[in-house]
Amino acid sequence: MGRPESADRVVFELEDDDSATPTAGPGGEPGTDAEPGVWDGDGPVRLSVPARPWWRRRRWWFLAVFVLGLVVAVVVDEVGEYRERTERLMGAPGGVLSLEGPPRERWRVPDVAGPWPSAELVVATVRGDVVGLDPRSGEVVADFGPAATTLCGPEVGRPEYPVCVPPDGDPPRVPGPDGTFLTAERIGPEPGDSPVSSSCEGGVCQWFGAITDARDVRVEATDAATGAVRWRRTIEFRTVGRAERCADGAELDLESVTLATTAHTVLVEGCGIDAWVAANGRVLERARSIRGDVEVLARPDGGYRAWARAGAIGTGLTLMFGPDGEGERDASGVVLDPVATDGSPGAVTLVQRGAQLLHVGEDGRILWNVDQTAELFLARTQREGVLLDREGVAIGIDLASGETVWRTQVGMPADGAWNGYEDEVAFTDGRRVTILVEGEGGARRAVTLDLRSGDGRWSWDVPDGWVVRAVNGRLVAEANGDLVGLG
């Protein structure tokens, strides 16, 4: 971020250092301090120039060197600040290097299948190969292998290193978080019979009773680069009260295990197996305590939050975990995490509790609370936050106090934005925020506001069918089978 111009100035007042009139020697002859250049009748004629010490004659050089040093220091500071800001934005969710004007097409790659972003690349299938595309140019900078024999991921989140493995194997390998691939298999003795029964009619079966015995599951994470095992975890079987949860038509399935991975989490599911695991292998046991369709999301500012996805916003309980998977605290209400940030330090936890919006500190203490209902936390910088209420009004707040600074009507994003942030609906460059909202007939429009004032800067009609994402500080669109770089 550029440095604001300062009104303070350092003023140097430069004056001639005129010495006092020299005194005359005896008989009116010039003394030792007499002005040179006067012929006394005996001595030689001297040049008539002011007599000044050498350091006075050179002080202009010292001043020039000093001023030059100040200029160099300021330039170096500006360059360092710009580089730091650029690195933060490139690594931040929804961070874009510049949102000064509407996006324009910079490059296009046709016939792209299944694109998804990693931290620095767009991974996609192009002409039968899984490749990594540079978001600045669209050029292929990595080739991961034929799509028929290569599975890359995880596709959700922003993995720093795409992991690519063969899609077969026993047990099958799955790309996992933090540069690993995962395997999962049942371990232990064959399960005993459970008191269940079924009734089938017309190919439709009903199951009764509970599954009381099945095997545990061992999950193993292996470093994809070195082959070293990072961690192993055993997920213990738990009784399933409703047998139909383990049924596959007319048969019980007590063996299957699935792994759903993101850049930060692993969901392990099977008959009697249901566990969320952090990237370091820690099982988030307390996530089971939430009723409903539980989801664990990685927080943009670090750590995890577990909540009931099907629950109504503003109610219920959200559990928060630290970056190591340790439980930190509970939040009575819904934790709102920012969709986009500028990468600046200072995690912010906003909790919607009924009609109250709370800012909760790291120690669980409430820093402030205001009368405000927010559906989404669109963007965060170090000082400003942008919320969206249920009427489609964007609200700029001071994060230090919760005070509302501005309000601007923008509209509502698509349904995929809510709570889980499946769609990227907000981007920021630290000075502006761009919000993707739905218009008439399902058309989408990008509305850009100044972060400090809420004033509109520009708008852009998103072409039909485009999905816009931020990758390594640049906007890239999935455009009906093509990949388009915007700038």
C-alpha positions as CSV (number, residue, x, y, z in Angstrom):
1,M,0.0,0.0,0.0
2,G,1.4,3.4,-0.9
3,R,2.4,5.7,1.9
4,P,0.2,8.8,2.5
5,E,1.9,12.1,1.8
6,S,2.8,13.8,5.0
7,A,2.1,17.5,5.7
8,D,5.2,17.7,7.9
9,R,8.4,19.0,6.4
10,V,11.9,19.3,7.5
11,V,13.2,22.9,6.6
12,F,16.9,23.6,6.5
13,E,17.7,27.4,6.7
14,L,21.0,28.1,5.0
15,E,22.8,31.4,5.7
16,D,26.1,32.9,4.8
17,D,28.5,32.7,7.7
18,D,30.0,36.2,7.5
19,S,32.7,36.7,10.0
20,A,33.3,39.9,11.9
21,T,35.3,42.8,10.4
22,P,39.0,42.0,10.8
23,T,41.0,44.1,13.3
24,A,43.9,46.2,12.2
25,G,47.4,45.6,13.4
26,P,49.7,48.2,14.9
27,G,49.9,51.4,12.8
28,G,46.9,50.5,10.9
29,E,48.5,47.5,9.3
30,P,46.4,44.5,8.8
31,G,46.8,42.0,11.6
32,T,46.6,38.3,11.3
33,D,42.9,38.4,10.7
34,A,43.1,41.2,8.2
35,E,41.2,40.7,4.9
36,P,43.6,39.1,2.3
37,G,44.3,40.8,-1.0
38,V,45.5,44.2,0.5
39,W,49.0,45.3,-0.4
40,D,50.8,46.6,2.7
41,G,53.8,47.8,0.8
42,D,56.1,45.0,1.8
43,G,54.2,41.7,1.4
44,P,52.9,40.1,-1.8
45,V,49.5,40.8,-3.3
46,R,47.0,38.2,-2.3
47,L,43.7,37.2,-3.9
48,S,40.7,38.9,-2.4
49,V,38.4,35.9,-1.4
50,P,36.5,35.3,1.8
51,A,38.5,33.3,4.3
52,R,36.3,30.4,5.4
53,P,37.3,27.1,7.1
54,W,37.3,24.1,4.8
55,W,34.3,22.4,6.6
56,R,32.2,25.5,5.9
57,R,33.0,25.3,2.2
58,R,32.0,21.6,2.1
59,R,28.9,21.7,4.1
60,W,26.8,21.8,0.9
61,W,28.3,18.5,0.0
62,F,27.4,17.1,3.4
63,L,23.8,18.4,3.0
64,A,23.5,16.9,-0.5
65,V,24.7,13.5,0.8
66,F,22.3,13.7,3.7
67,V,19.3,14.6,1.5
68,L,20.3,11.9,-1.0
69,G,20.4,9.4,1.9
70,L,16.9,10.4,2.9
71,V,15.6,9.9,-0.6
72,V,17.2,6.5,-0.9
73,A,15.8,5.4,2.4
74,V,12.3,6.5,1.4
75,V,12.5,4.7,-1.9
76,V,13.8,1.5,-0.3
77,D,11.0,1.7,2.3
78,E,8.4,2.2,-0.4
79,V,9.8,-0.7,-2.5
80,G,9.8,-3.0,0.5
81,E,6.3,-2.0,1.5
82,Y,5.0,-2.6,-2.0
83,R,6.7,-6.0,-2.2
84,E,5.2,-6.9,1.2
85,R,1.8,-5.8,0.2
86,T,2.0,-7.7,-3.0
87,E,3.0,-10.9,-1.3
88,R,0.2,-10.6,1.2
89,L,-2.4,-10.1,-1.5
90,M,-1.2,-12.9,-3.6
91,G,-1.5,-15.3,-0.6
92,A,-4.8,-14.0,0.7
93,P,-8.2,-15.5,0.0
94,G,-9.9,-13.2,-2.5
95,G,-6.8,-11.0,-2.7
96,V,-6.3,-9.2,-6.0
97,L,-3.3,-7.0,-6.8
98,S,-5.4,-4.2,-8.3
99,L,-9.2,-3.5,-8.6
100,E,-8.6,0.0,-10.0
101,G,-10.8,-0.6,-13.1
102,P,-13.2,-3.2,-14.6
103,P,-11.5,-6.4,-15.6
104,R,-10.4,-7.0,-19.2
105,E,-9.5,-10.2,-21.0
106,R,-5.8,-10.7,-21.0
107,W,-5.5,-14.3,-22.2
108,R,-7.7,-17.3,-23.1
109,V,-7.1,-21.0,-23.1
110,P,-9.8,-23.0,-24.9
111,D,-11.1,-26.5,-24.2
112,V,-10.2,-26.6,-20.5
113,A,-11.8,-29.3,-18.3
114,G,-12.3,-29.3,-14.5
115,P,-10.2,-26.3,-13.6
116,W,-9.5,-25.6,-9.9
117,P,-7.1,-23.2,-8.2
118,S,-4.1,-24.0,-6.1
119,A,-2.1,-21.3,-4.2
120,E,-0.1,-20.3,-7.3
121,L,-1.6,-22.2,-10.3
122,V,-4.8,-23.1,-12.0
123,V,-4.8,-26.9,-12.3
124,A,-6.9,-28.2,-15.3
125,T,-7.1,-30.8,-18.0
126,V,-6.0,-29.5,-21.4
127,R,-5.8,-31.8,-24.4
128,G,-5.8,-34.9,-22.2
129,D,-3.1,-33.9,-19.8
130,V,-3.5,-32.5,-16.3
131,V,-1.4,-29.3,-16.2
132,G,-0.7,-26.2,-14.1
133,L,-1.4,-22.8,-15.8
134,D,0.2,-19.5,-14.8
135,P,-2.6,-17.1,-13.8
136,R,-0.6,-14.2,-15.2
137,S,-0.2,-15.5,-18.7
138,G,-2.2,-18.7,-19.1
139,E,1.0,-20.5,-20.1
140,V,1.5,-24.2,-19.1
141,V,4.2,-24.2,-16.4
142,A,3.7,-27.7,-15.0
143,D,2.6,-31.1,-16.5
144,F,1.3,-33.6,-14.0
145,G,0.5,-36.4,-16.4
146,P,-2.2,-37.9,-18.5
147,A,-5.7,-37.3,-17.1
148,A,-6.6,-41.0,-17.5
149,T,-3.9,-42.0,-15.0
150,T,-3.6,-38.9,-12.8
151,L,-5.8,-37.7,-10.0
152,C,-4.8,-34.2,-8.7
153,G,-6.1,-32.4,-5.7
154,P,-7.4,-31.4,-3.2
155,E,-9.7,-29.3,-5.3
156,V,-11.3,-27.4,-2.5
157,G,-9.4,-24.6,-0.8
158,R,-6.0,-23.3,-1.9
159,P,-3.5,-26.2,-1.6
160,E,0.1,-24.9,-1.6
161,Y,1.3,-27.9,-3.5
162,P,-1.1,-29.8,-5.9
163,V,-0.8,-33.6,-5.1
164,C,-1.2,-35.9,-8.1
165,V,-1.5,-39.7,-7.7
166,P,-2.7,-42.7,-9.8
167,P,-6.5,-43.1,-9.4
168,D,-6.2,-46.8,-8.7
169,G,-4.4,-48.8,-6.0
170,D,-5.3,-50.9,-3.0
171,P,-6.2,-49.1,-0.9
172,P,-6.8,-46.2,-3.3
173,R,-4.8,-43.0,-2.8
174,V,-6.5,-39.7,-2.4
175,P,-4.7,-36.2,-2.7
176,G,-4.7,-34.7,0.8
177,P,-3.8,-31.5,2.6
178,D,-0.3,-30.1,3.1
179,G,1.4,-32.0,0.3
180,T,0.2,-35.5,1.3
181,F,-1.8,-38.3,-0.2
182,L,-4.1,-40.4,2.0
183,T,-5.2,-44.0,2.3
184,A,-8.0,-45.4,4.4
185,E,-8.8,-49.1,5.2
186,R,-10.7,-51.1,7.6
187,I,-8.7,-52.9,10.3
188,G,-9.4,-55.5,13.0
189,P,-11.4,-58.7,13.1
190,E,-14.5,-59.5,11.1
191,P,-17.5,-57.9,12.7
192,G,-20.2,-60.0,14.4
193,D,-23.8,-60.0,13.5
194,S,-26.0,-57.0,14.3
195,P,-29.7,-57.3,15.3
196,V,-31.0,-56.0,12.1
197,S,-33.7,-57.1,9.6
198,S,-35.0,-55.9,6.3
199,S,-38.2,-55.9,4.2
200,C,-38.0,-55.5,0.4
201,E,-40.8,-55.0,-2.0
202,G,-40.6,-53.9,-5.6
203,G,-36.8,-53.5,-5.3
204,V,-37.1,-51.1,-2.5
205,C,-35.8,-52.3,0.9
206,Q,-36.4,-51.0,4.4
207,W,-34.0,-51.8,7.2
208,F,-34.7,-52.0,10.9
209,G,-32.5,-52.2,13.9
210,A,-29.0,-50.9,14.7
211,I,-25.5,-51.8,13.5
212,T,-23.7,-52.7,16.6
213,D,-20.4,-54.0,15.2
214,A,-18.1,-53.1,12.3
215,R,-14.4,-52.7,11.9
216,D,-12.4,-49.5,12.7
217,V,-10.7,-47.5,10.0
218,R,-7.0,-46.5,9.8
219,V,-6.2,-43.3,7.9
220,E,-2.6,-42.8,6.8
221,A,-1.0,-39.6,5.4
222,T,2.1,-39.9,3.3
223,D,4.4,-37.1,2.1
224,A,3.9,-37.0,-1.7
225,A,7.4,-35.9,-2.3
226,T,9.4,-38.1,0.0
227,G,7.2,-41.1,0.6
228,A,7.6,-40.7,4.4
229,V,4.5,-41.3,6.5
230,R,3.4,-38.1,8.1
231,W,0.8,-39.5,10.5
232,R,-1.6,-42.4,11.1
233,R,-4.9,-42.2,12.9
234,T,-7.4,-44.9,13.9
235,I,-11.1,-43.9,13.7
236,E,-13.0,-46.2,15.9
237,F,-16.4,-47.6,14.9
238,R,-19.4,-46.3,16.7
239,T,-22.8,-47.9,16.9
240,V,-25.2,-46.8,14.1
241,G,-28.7,-46.5,15.5
242,R,-30.4,-46.7,12.1
243,A,-29.4,-49.6,9.9
244,E,-30.4,-48.0,6.6
245,R,-27.4,-45.7,7.0
246,C,-25.2,-48.7,6.3
247,A,-27.4,-50.3,3.6
248,D,-26.8,-50.4,-0.1
249,G,-30.1,-51.6,-1.5
250,A,-30.7,-55.1,-0.3
251,E,-27.2,-55.5,1.2
252,L,-25.4,-54.0,4.2
253,D,-22.2,-52.3,3.4
254,L,-19.9,-52.4,6.5
255,E,-16.6,-52.1,4.6
256,S,-16.6,-49.0,2.3
257,V,-14.7,-45.9,3.4
258,T,-14.6,-42.6,1.6
259,L,-12.3,-39.7,2.1
260,A,-13.3,-36.1,1.2
261,T,-10.4,-33.8,1.4
262,T,-9.8,-30.0,1.2
263,A,-6.6,-28.0,1.5
264,H,-6.9,-28.1,5.3
265,T,-9.4,-30.9,6.3
266,V,-10.2,-34.6,5.8
267,L,-13.7,-36.0,6.2
268,V,-13.7,-39.8,6.8
269,E,-17.0,-41.6,6.3
270,G,-18.3,-45.1,6.4
271,C,-20.6,-47.4,8.3
272,G,-20.1,-46.3,11.9
273,I,-17.3,-43.9,10.9
274,D,-17.8,-40.2,10.8
275,A,-14.8,-38.0,11.6
276,W,-13.3,-34.7,10.7
277,V,-9.5,-34.6,10.8
278,A,-7.2,-31.5,10.7
279,A,-4.3,-31.2,8.3
280,N,-1.9,-32.4,11.0
281,G,-3.9,-35.6,11.6
282,R,-5.6,-34.4,14.8
283,V,-9.2,-35.8,15.0
284,L,-11.6,-32.9,15.7
285,E,-13.6,-35.0,18.2
286,R,-15.8,-32.2,19.4
287,A,-17.2,-31.6,15.9
288,R,-19.4,-34.7,16.5
289,S,-21.2,-32.8,19.3
290,I,-23.0,-30.5,16.9
291,R,-26.4,-31.7,15.8
292,G,-27.3,-31.7,12.1
293,D,-25.2,-31.7,8.9
294,V,-21.9,-30.7,10.4
295,E,-19.2,-29.1,8.3
296,V,-15.7,-28.1,9.4
297,L,-14.2,-25.1,7.5
298,A,-10.7,-23.7,7.6
299,R,-10.7,-20.1,8.8
300,P,-9.0,-17.6,6.5
301,D,-7.0,-16.2,9.4
302,G,-6.0,-19.6,10.8
303,G,-7.7,-22.5,12.6
304,Y,-11.0,-24.2,12.0
305,R,-14.7,-23.8,12.8
306,A,-17.3,-26.5,13.0
307,W,-21.0,-25.7,12.6
308,A,-24.3,-27.2,11.5
309,R,-24.6,-26.3,7.8
310,A,-28.3,-26.9,7.7
311,G,-29.0,-24.7,10.7
312,A,-30.6,-21.3,10.5
313,I,-28.1,-18.4,10.5
314,G,-27.9,-16.5,13.8
315,T,-28.8,-19.5,16.0
316,G,-27.0,-22.6,17.2
317,L,-23.4,-23.3,18.3
318,T,-20.2,-22.9,16.4
319,L,-17.0,-24.6,17.7
320,M,-13.7,-23.1,17.0
321,F,-10.3,-24.9,16.8
322,G,-6.8,-23.6,16.7
323,P,-4.4,-24.2,13.7
324,D,-3.2,-27.4,15.4
325,G,-6.7,-28.7,15.8
326,E,-7.0,-28.0,19.5
327,G,-10.4,-26.8,20.7
328,E,-10.3,-23.1,21.6
329,R,-13.8,-22.0,22.5
330,D,-17.4,-22.2,21.7
331,A,-19.4,-19.4,20.2
332,S,-23.1,-19.2,20.9
333,G,-24.2,-18.0,17.5
334,V,-22.7,-18.1,14.0
335,V,-19.1,-17.2,13.3
336,L,-18.7,-15.0,10.2
337,D,-15.4,-15.4,8.5
338,P,-14.3,-13.0,5.8
339,V,-14.7,-14.1,2.2
340,A,-11.8,-12.0,1.1
341,T,-8.9,-10.4,2.9
342,D,-5.9,-8.3,1.9
343,G,-3.6,-10.6,3.9
344,S,-2.9,-8.1,6.6
345,P,-2.2,-9.6,10.1
346,G,-4.8,-9.6,12.9
347,A,-7.4,-12.3,12.9
348,V,-10.9,-11.0,13.4
349,T,-13.7,-13.2,14.9
350,L,-17.2,-11.8,14.3
351,V,-20.1,-13.7,15.8
352,Q,-23.8,-13.1,14.9
353,R,-25.9,-13.7,17.9
354,G,-29.5,-12.9,17.2
355,A,-29.6,-9.2,16.4
356,Q,-26.2,-8.5,17.9
357,L,-22.9,-8.6,16.2
358,L,-19.9,-9.3,18.4
359,H,-16.2,-9.0,18.0
360,V,-14.6,-11.8,20.1
361,G,-10.9,-11.6,21.0
362,E,-8.5,-14.5,21.0
363,D,-9.1,-15.1,24.7
364,G,-12.9,-15.3,24.2
365,R,-13.5,-11.8,25.6
366,I,-16.1,-9.7,23.8
367,L,-14.2,-6.6,22.5
368,W,-17.4,-4.9,21.3
369,N,-21.0,-5.6,20.4
370,V,-23.3,-3.6,18.2
371,D,-26.9,-3.8,17.0
372,Q,-26.3,-5.2,13.6
373,T,-27.5,-8.2,11.6
374,A,-25.1,-9.5,8.9
375,E,-25.4,-12.4,6.6
376,L,-21.9,-12.3,5.2
377,F,-18.5,-10.9,6.2
378,L,-17.4,-9.9,2.7
379,A,-14.0,-8.4,3.2
380,R,-11.4,-7.6,5.9
381,T,-8.4,-5.4,5.9
382,Q,-6.4,-4.4,9.0
383,R,-8.8,-1.6,9.9
384,E,-11.9,-2.0,7.8
385,G,-14.6,-4.6,7.5
386,V,-17.4,-5.0,4.9
387,L,-20.6,-6.8,5.9
388,L,-23.7,-7.6,3.9
389,D,-27.1,-7.7,5.5
390,R,-30.2,-9.6,4.3
391,E,-31.5,-6.6,2.3
392,G,-28.4,-6.5,0.1
393,V,-26.8,-3.5,1.8
394,A,-23.1,-3.5,2.1
395,I,-21.9,-2.0,5.4
396,G,-18.5,-0.7,6.1
397,I,-17.4,-0.9,9.7
398,D,-14.5,0.2,11.8
399,L,-13.1,-3.1,13.1
400,A,-11.6,-1.4,16.2
401,S,-15.0,-0.2,17.5
402,G,-17.8,-1.8,15.4
403,E,-19.0,1.6,14.3
404,T,-20.8,1.8,11.0
405,V,-18.9,4.1,8.7
406,W,-21.0,3.8,5.5
407,R,-23.9,1.9,4.0
408,T,-24.4,1.2,0.2
409,Q,-27.1,-0.8,-1.5
410,V,-25.5,-3.4,-3.8
411,G,-27.8,-6.5,-4.1
412,M,-27.6,-10.1,-3.1
413,P,-25.0,-12.8,-4.2
414,A,-26.0,-16.2,-5.5
415,D,-27.1,-18.9,-3.0
416,G,-23.7,-20.6,-3.1
417,A,-22.1,-17.8,-1.2
418,W,-23.9,-18.3,2.1
419,N,-22.1,-19.5,5.1
420,G,-19.9,-22.1,3.5
421,Y,-18.5,-19.7,0.8
422,E,-18.7,-22.2,-2.0
423,D,-18.6,-19.3,-4.5
424,E,-16.1,-16.5,-4.3
425,V,-18.4,-13.5,-4.2
426,A,-16.0,-10.9,-2.9
427,F,-12.5,-9.7,-3.8
428,T,-10.3,-6.9,-2.4
429,D,-7.0,-5.2,-3.1
430,G,-6.9,-3.5,0.3
431,R,-8.3,-0.3,-1.1
432,R,-11.5,-1.5,-2.8
433,V,-13.9,-4.4,-2.5
434,T,-15.6,-6.1,-5.5
435,I,-18.9,-7.9,-4.8
436,L,-20.6,-10.3,-7.2
437,V,-24.3,-9.9,-7.0
438,E,-27.3,-11.3,-8.9
439,G,-29.2,-9.1,-11.3
440,E,-32.4,-9.7,-13.2
441,G,-32.9,-13.1,-14.7
442,G,-29.9,-14.6,-12.8
443,A,-27.3,-12.4,-14.5
444,R,-24.4,-11.4,-12.3
445,R,-22.8,-8.1,-11.9
446,A,-19.6,-7.0,-10.2
447,V,-20.0,-3.9,-8.0
448,T,-16.8,-2.3,-6.7
449,L,-16.8,0.1,-3.7
450,D,-14.2,2.2,-2.0
451,L,-13.4,0.5,1.3
452,R,-13.2,3.7,3.3
453,S,-16.1,5.6,1.9
454,G,-18.4,3.0,0.3
455,D,-18.5,5.1,-2.8
456,G,-19.0,3.2,-6.1
457,R,-16.0,2.9,-8.3
458,W,-17.1,0.8,-11.2
459,S,-19.4,-2.1,-12.2
460,W,-19.0,-4.9,-14.7
461,D,-21.6,-7.3,-16.1
462,V,-20.2,-10.8,-15.6
463,P,-20.7,-12.9,-18.8
464,D,-23.3,-15.6,-18.5
465,G,-21.9,-18.9,-17.1
466,W,-18.6,-17.4,-15.9
467,V,-17.2,-18.3,-12.5
468,V,-14.6,-15.8,-11.3
469,R,-11.9,-16.7,-8.9
470,A,-8.8,-15.1,-7.4
471,V,-5.6,-17.1,-8.0
472,N,-2.2,-15.8,-6.8
473,G,-3.4,-12.2,-6.8
474,R,-5.1,-12.3,-10.2
475,L,-8.7,-12.9,-11.4
476,V,-9.3,-16.0,-13.5
477,A,-12.7,-17.0,-15.0
478,E,-14.0,-20.4,-15.9
479,A,-15.8,-19.4,-19.1
480,N,-18.0,-22.1,-20.5
481,G,-15.2,-24.5,-21.3
482,D,-12.5,-21.9,-21.6
483,L,-10.2,-20.4,-19.0
484,V,-9.9,-16.6,-19.2
485,G,-7.3,-14.5,-17.5
486,L,-8.6,-11.0,-16.4
487,G,-6.7,-7.9,-15.5
